[in-house]
Amino acid sequence: MKRSNKGRKILWPLLFFTAGFLLYGGYEPDAYIVVLDPGHGGRDLLPKSVYGDKYDPLLGEYRDHFRPGAQNKGLIESEEVYSIAEKTYKILELTHSSEGQKEFEQILKKYSKNIGNINWENQKPIKVYISRIPGYSKEYLSKKTDINAPYRLYDFPDIYTGEMQKGTISRINALNPHLVVSLHLTAGRKEKNGAIASVITPGYDTYKMALDYVRTKNVSKRQKIRRKFFASPYANWMVSNDSRTHFQWFLCDAWIYFTGYWSKKDGLSADKRKFRGYRHNMMQWIYADKEDWVETAKKHPPNSPYSFDLLNFTPEGPFWEREKDIPERWRRTEGEEGYGGDNLYASQELLRYIRNGMIVNKVNSKKTAPKILNPYLSTWSVPTYLNAISAYLELGFLDNSYDRERLVNHKQVYAEALAVGIYSLVYSLQQDSGSKDELLPKGKPINFEKYENYNEENYFKKVTSPIY
């Protein structure tokens, strides 16, 4: 009989002191590690030099204001998604006790008639963490502490000592998770019954199209690359604003991915006013460049990974070797959906479970259940820099009445569907073989073992550098 979850508190990722609070947790090596990652949580405060985000060690400053997430008519993204993450955690914790397992099996039966007899004793447990504490408290302002400390993605200096602290990405990677489920909300999309969507970033080979585009001056070759891009699944690249086309935004994001700089509108040269940092060096992991990289990067030497110009940029170093390697192709390029890798499959599968959850719990009919949109494509940090399968989800639109009603009244359904979907991604949940409904979950698990046994190394555990 496994331990009971009765009276247990939620365990957060690591021993982590900052701004007067504590995150704590343990680690079970013989388990599937899952991290629930509710987005945002802090506040956009002045001065940016203290409360900003995306700290760049090259310039020694924050490169952006802190982005607190969406808000609409009293609903706050960071609070809503944290509540869903907390409920999902509690449902998955049922799998750790005999009594809870029976309750969890009853939940599974709503989503599949084919669960059979689960041999819990022979299954590795699913160990769950939440990536951050709940949202900020007003008392932090009176104490003049750094209220954004628990919520930044990238590493940052302590407000008093200047010592570097781990951001969310570093803390998550240090857990060596198999699966990370990031939860977000957004606004601005007009869908009759509300909608849900995945957020993904492609692999190295897709970005390399931009590299090839810049490096050739042959007009016909550039046209060929454009045609290749628009024939790919990534043609609907995210448009941040109307100042650029899909292809121009793709080029801009590729410049950020390779050099840290935005490109100018034509996509052929760097906009040196807009530097986002060498992001793979803004966290603690084995793929960061050597400690003396800052002095080299300040000179931006040609024919190096720190060149201003893609014409003589060289993708060399541990991060770029990672990007070109096979596991990243599995994670971000190939996969069950035909593109997007295991990241997209995990994301879409969880969305299918959410949609199905609204139906089986009689919140919606098939006609009124939320629409699954095409993925949002850009150079997102979380799907890129986590050494785990990254399911990054937009759970709804705060300015849509249907989504708002679901979020206010049916958080438990989101949580239940996510918990069932996570279980299915780990162990499989067989679906009705006679169904032709493409919006139903596929029930196919992710092959985590191929990552664990790649080239005689464990992809998930390799990420943590021994120097930390």
DASUL-V505633 format. One record per pair of residues at least 6 apart in sequence whose ideal C-beta (glycine too) atoms are under 6 Angstrom apart, sorted by the first residue. I is the first residue (numbers start at 1). J is the second residue. D is the distance in Angstrom with one decimal. If there is no record, write none. Layout:
i=I j=J d=D
i=I j=J d=D
//
This chain:
i=1 j=98 d=5.1
i=2 j=96 d=5.2
i=2 j=97 d=5.6
i=3 j=96 d=5.9
i=4 j=97 d=4.4
i=5 j=93 d=4.3
i=5 j=96 d=5.2
i=5 j=97 d=5.5
i=5 j=100 d=5.9
i=10 j=89 d=5.7
i=10 j=130 d=5.8
i=11 j=25 d=4.1
i=12 j=23 d=4.0
i=12 j=25 d=5.5
i=12 j=130 d=5.8
i=13 j=23 d=6.0
i=13 j=25 d=5.3
i=13 j=129 d=4.9
i=13 j=171 d=5.0
i=13 j=175 d=5.5
i=14 j=23 d=5.9
i=14 j=171 d=5.3
i=14 j=174 d=6.0
i=15 j=24 d=5.9
i=16 j=23 d=4.2
i=18 j=149 d=4.5
i=18 j=165 d=5.6
i=19 j=145 d=4.2
i=19 j=146 d=5.4
i=19 j=149 d=4.7
i=25 j=129 d=5.9
i=28 j=127 d=5.0
i=30 j=124 d=6.0
i=31 j=124 d=5.5
i=31 j=125 d=4.8
i=31 j=127 d=4.1
i=32 j=124 d=5.7
i=32 j=126 d=4.9
i=32 j=178 d=5.1
i=32 j=426 d=5.1
i=33 j=127 d=5.3
i=33 j=175 d=5.7
i=33 j=177 d=4.2
i=33 j=178 d=5.4
i=34 j=126 d=5.7
i=34 j=128 d=5.0
i=34 j=179 d=4.9
i=34 j=422 d=5.9
i=35 j=129 d=4.9
i=35 j=131 d=5.4
i=35 j=172 d=5.3
i=35 j=177 d=4.7
i=35 j=180 d=4.6
i=36 j=85 d=4.2
i=36 j=88 d=5.8
i=36 j=130 d=5.1
i=36 j=181 d=5.5
i=37 j=131 d=4.2
i=37 j=180 d=5.5
i=37 j=182 d=4.2
i=38 j=81 d=4.1
i=38 j=82 d=4.3
i=38 j=85 d=4.3
i=38 j=183 d=4.9
i=39 j=69 d=5.9
i=39 j=81 d=5.8
i=39 j=184 d=4.3
i=40 j=68 d=5.5
i=40 j=69 d=3.4
i=40 j=77 d=5.8
i=40 j=78 d=4.0
i=41 j=78 d=4.5
i=41 j=132 d=5.6
i=41 j=135 d=5.1
i=41 j=151 d=3.8
i=42 j=66 d=5.1
i=42 j=68 d=5.9
i=42 j=136 d=5.8
i=42 j=147 d=6.0
i=42 j=148 d=3.6
i=42 j=151 d=4.0
i=43 j=68 d=5.4
i=43 j=136 d=6.0
i=44 j=65 d=5.1
i=44 j=66 d=5.1
i=44 j=68 d=5.4
i=45 j=51 d=4.0
i=48 j=62 d=5.6
i=48 j=65 d=5.6
i=51 j=66 d=5.9
i=51 j=148 d=5.4
i=52 j=62 d=2.9
i=52 j=65 d=5.8
i=53 j=62 d=5.9
i=53 j=64 d=5.0
i=53 j=66 d=4.4
i=53 j=152 d=5.4
i=54 j=63 d=4.5
i=54 j=64 d=4.5
i=54 j=154 d=5.6
i=55 j=62 d=5.2
i=55 j=154 d=5.9
i=55 j=156 d=4.4
i=56 j=63 d=5.1
i=56 j=277 d=3.8
i=58 j=294 d=5.7
i=58 j=297 d=5.5
i=63 j=277 d=5.7
i=66 j=148 d=4.9
i=69 j=77 d=3.6
i=69 j=78 d=4.9
i=70 j=77 d=4.3
i=70 j=185 d=5.4
i=70 j=186 d=5.6
i=70 j=187 d=5.0
i=70 j=398 d=5.2
i=72 j=187 d=5.8
i=72 j=398 d=3.7
i=72 j=399 d=5.1
i=75 j=398 d=5.3
i=77 j=185 d=4.3
i=78 j=135 d=5.1
i=79 j=135 d=5.5
i=80 j=407 d=5.5
i=81 j=183 d=4.0
i=82 j=134 d=5.5
i=83 j=411 d=5.7
i=84 j=183 d=6.0
i=84 j=411 d=5.3
i=84 j=414 d=4.9
i=84 j=415 d=5.4
i=85 j=130 d=5.4
i=85 j=183 d=5.8
i=87 j=411 d=6.0
i=87 j=412 d=5.9
i=87 j=415 d=3.4
i=88 j=415 d=4.2
i=88 j=418 d=4.6
i=88 j=419 d=5.2
i=89 j=128 d=5.3
i=89 j=130 d=5.9
i=91 j=415 d=5.8
i=91 j=419 d=3.9
i=92 j=126 d=5.8
i=92 j=128 d=4.8
i=92 j=419 d=5.0
i=94 j=100 d=3.3
i=94 j=103 d=5.3
i=94 j=104 d=4.3
i=95 j=101 d=5.9
i=95 j=104 d=5.4
i=95 j=126 d=6.0
i=101 j=120 d=5.3
i=107 j=416 d=5.9
i=108 j=115 d=4.9
i=110 j=360 d=4.9
i=111 j=420 d=5.1
i=112 j=429 d=4.9
i=112 j=430 d=6.0
i=114 j=430 d=4.1
i=131 j=168 d=5.6
i=131 j=172 d=5.7
i=132 j=150 d=5.2
i=132 j=151 d=5.9
i=133 j=150 d=5.3
i=136 j=147 d=4.5
i=140 j=147 d=4.0
i=146 j=159 d=4.1
i=152 j=167 d=4.6
i=153 j=167 d=5.3
i=153 j=168 d=5.1
i=153 j=169 d=5.3
i=153 j=381 d=5.5
i=154 j=167 d=4.4
i=154 j=282 d=4.2
i=154 j=283 d=5.8
i=155 j=164 d=5.3
i=155 j=166 d=5.8
i=155 j=167 d=4.8
i=155 j=170 d=5.7
i=155 j=283 d=5.4
i=156 j=165 d=5.7
i=157 j=164 d=5.9
i=158 j=165 d=5.6
i=166 j=284 d=5.9
i=169 j=283 d=5.0
i=169 j=385 d=5.3
i=170 j=283 d=4.6
i=170 j=284 d=4.4
i=172 j=180 d=6.0
i=173 j=285 d=5.3
i=173 j=387 d=5.5
i=173 j=463 d=4.8
i=174 j=464 d=5.7
i=176 j=460 d=4.8
i=176 j=461 d=4.7
i=177 j=388 d=4.4
i=178 j=448 d=5.1
i=178 j=460 d=6.0
i=179 j=389 d=4.9
i=180 j=386 d=5.4
i=180 j=388 d=4.8
i=180 j=390 d=5.3
i=181 j=391 d=4.8
i=182 j=382 d=5.5
i=182 j=392 d=4.4
i=183 j=393 d=5.9
i=184 j=394 d=5.3
i=185 j=395 d=5.7
i=185 j=396 d=5.6
i=185 j=398 d=5.5
i=186 j=394 d=5.1
i=186 j=397 d=5.9
i=187 j=397 d=5.5
i=187 j=398 d=4.8
i=187 j=399 d=4.5
i=189 j=397 d=5.3
i=191 j=371 d=5.3
i=193 j=368 d=4.9
i=193 j=402 d=5.0
i=194 j=370 d=4.6
i=194 j=396 d=5.6
i=194 j=400 d=4.5
i=194 j=402 d=3.8
i=194 j=403 d=3.7
i=195 j=370 d=5.4
i=195 j=371 d=4.4
i=195 j=373 d=5.0
i=196 j=351 d=5.0
i=196 j=370 d=4.9
i=196 j=372 d=5.8
i=196 j=395 d=5.9
i=197 j=373 d=4.0
i=197 j=376 d=5.9
i=197 j=394 d=4.5
i=198 j=347 d=3.6
i=198 j=348 d=5.7
i=198 j=375 d=4.2
i=199 j=376 d=4.7
i=199 j=380 d=5.8
i=199 j=392 d=4.0
i=200 j=340 d=5.0
i=200 j=343 d=5.5
i=200 j=344 d=5.1
i=200 j=375 d=4.9
i=200 j=383 d=5.7
i=201 j=379 d=5.6
i=201 j=380 d=4.8
i=201 j=383 d=4.7
i=201 j=384 d=5.1
i=202 j=234 d=5.6
i=202 j=332 d=5.9
i=203 j=328 d=5.4
i=203 j=329 d=5.6
i=203 j=332 d=4.0
i=203 j=333 d=4.0
i=204 j=323 d=4.3
i=204 j=324 d=5.3
i=206 j=234 d=5.7
i=207 j=254 d=4.7
i=207 j=257 d=5.2
i=209 j=225 d=5.5
i=209 j=229 d=5.7
i=210 j=251 d=5.1
i=210 j=254 d=3.3
i=211 j=310 d=5.8
i=212 j=225 d=5.8
i=213 j=222 d=5.7
i=213 j=225 d=4.6
i=214 j=268 d=5.7
i=214 j=310 d=4.4
i=233 j=339 d=4.0
i=234 j=377 d=5.5
i=236 j=374 d=5.8
i=237 j=246 d=4.5
i=237 j=249 d=5.3
i=237 j=250 d=4.3
i=237 j=377 d=5.0
i=238 j=376 d=5.2
i=238 j=377 d=5.4
i=238 j=378 d=4.4
i=239 j=249 d=5.6
i=248 j=267 d=5.8
i=251 j=263 d=5.5
i=251 j=267 d=3.1
i=252 j=262 d=5.5
i=252 j=263 d=4.8
i=253 j=378 d=5.5
i=253 j=379 d=4.0
i=255 j=261 d=5.7
i=255 j=263 d=3.9
i=256 j=276 d=5.3
i=256 j=379 d=5.4
i=257 j=379 d=4.8
i=258 j=313 d=5.7
i=260 j=275 d=5.7
i=260 j=276 d=5.4
i=260 j=277 d=5.3
i=260 j=278 d=5.0
i=261 j=270 d=4.1
i=261 j=275 d=5.5
i=262 j=271 d=4.4
i=262 j=274 d=3.8
i=264 j=271 d=5.0
i=270 j=308 d=5.1
i=280 j=287 d=5.9
i=280 j=319 d=4.0
i=281 j=288 d=5.0
i=281 j=289 d=5.5
i=284 j=468 d=4.9
i=285 j=463 d=5.2
i=285 j=465 d=5.9
i=286 j=463 d=6.0
i=286 j=465 d=4.0
i=287 j=318 d=4.7
i=287 j=319 d=4.3
i=287 j=322 d=5.1
i=289 j=317 d=5.2
i=297 j=306 d=4.2
i=300 j=306 d=5.3
i=300 j=308 d=5.1
i=302 j=312 d=4.2
i=303 j=312 d=5.0
i=303 j=314 d=5.6
i=304 j=314 d=5.9
i=305 j=316 d=5.5
i=305 j=317 d=5.5
i=307 j=313 d=4.5
i=327 j=451 d=5.8
i=327 j=454 d=5.6
i=327 j=459 d=4.7
i=330 j=341 d=5.8
i=330 j=342 d=5.9
i=331 j=341 d=4.7
i=331 j=342 d=5.4
i=331 j=343 d=5.5
i=332 j=341 d=4.2
i=332 j=343 d=5.7
i=333 j=341 d=5.2
i=334 j=341 d=5.7
i=335 j=341 d=4.3
i=335 j=342 d=5.5
i=335 j=345 d=4.9
i=336 j=345 d=4.1
i=337 j=344 d=4.9
i=337 j=345 d=5.3
i=337 j=348 d=5.8
i=342 j=389 d=5.0
i=342 j=446 d=5.4
i=343 j=383 d=5.4
i=343 j=390 d=4.9
i=346 j=389 d=5.1
i=346 j=391 d=3.9
i=346 j=425 d=5.7
i=347 j=391 d=4.4
i=349 j=421 d=6.0
i=349 j=441 d=5.7
i=350 j=391 d=5.4
i=350 j=421 d=4.2
i=351 j=372 d=5.1
i=352 j=441 d=4.4
i=353 j=417 d=4.4
i=353 j=420 d=5.7
i=353 j=421 d=3.5
i=353 j=441 d=5.2
i=354 j=417 d=4.5
i=355 j=369 d=4.9
i=355 j=370 d=5.9
i=357 j=413 d=5.0
i=357 j=416 d=6.0
i=357 j=417 d=3.0
i=358 j=364 d=4.3
i=358 j=369 d=4.8
i=359 j=369 d=5.5
i=361 j=413 d=4.9
i=363 j=410 d=5.2
i=363 j=413 d=5.8
i=382 j=390 d=5.9
i=382 j=392 d=5.8
i=383 j=390 d=4.3
i=383 j=392 d=5.5
i=387 j=463 d=3.5
i=389 j=446 d=5.9
i=396 j=403 d=3.4
i=397 j=403 d=5.0
i=424 j=443 d=5.6
i=425 j=445 d=5.9
i=425 j=446 d=5.2
i=427 j=445 d=6.0
i=428 j=443 d=5.9
i=428 j=445 d=4.3
i=429 j=443 d=4.6
i=430 j=443 d=5.4
i=431 j=443 d=4.2
i=451 j=459 d=4.0
i=452 j=458 d=4.8
//
